[in-house]
Amino acid sequence: MRQFDDSRIMEQTVSSEHVFDGLILHIDHVTNRLPNGQLAKREVARHIGAAAVLPVDDAGDVYLVRQYRAPVERVLMEIPAGKLDFKGEDRLAAAKRELREETGLTAARWTHLNDLLTTVGFCDECIGIYLAQGLTRGESAPDEDEFLNVVKLPFDEALAMVARNEINDAKTVCALALAKPLLGR
């Protein structure tokens, strides 16, 4: 791995105050000393973390879910995903759970694609992204407050939808891009 000298750009945390506890996010106000000695305030959203999975069957079709997302007030097409049940939960175990719950699918082969830091300007959320292959169909069991439609489409069509701005969920775009060379597409 290539090494970089970041010593001239590092910040040091001087103080941190916990200011809000929500259902998903917890907010801290952090004061950091900048490399030039000045102090800067940062608002940091703390998130338990999540896992997401791109299921691809033997024919090269992907299974995505369509669900309403309140923060953007519309239905999005996404890979199956969900937050961890507890701090420190194994992300692969969470990905397997989310795949089964949201699509009814299980997978024989799992490949870790990346640990995606979603919005580092204000949030520490990390989503483990996985590729699932060797799929077997079963019954889905979404959470009681989760309403979604499962969509099956060719991998290349999903990529084309990204190019047309029809799929713009960040974890989904990243998963498709990361999986493409592994699938020989």
FENVEN-V91610 format. One record per run of one state. SS is the DSSP state (A for helix, B for strand, O for the rest). FROM is the first residue (numbers start at 1). LEN is the number of residues. Records with the same first field share a line. If there is no record, write none. Layout:
SS = FROM-LEN + FROM-LEN
//
This chain:
O = 1-11 + 22-3 + 34-5 + 48-2 + 57-4 + 73-1 + 79-1 + 84-7 + 104-1 + 118-5 + 124-2 + 138-10 + 164-6 + 184-2
B = 12-10 + 25-9 + 39-9 + 50-7 + 61-9 + 74-5 + 80-4 + 105-13 + 123-1 + 126-12 + 148-7
A = 70-3 + 91-13 + 155-9 + 170-14
//
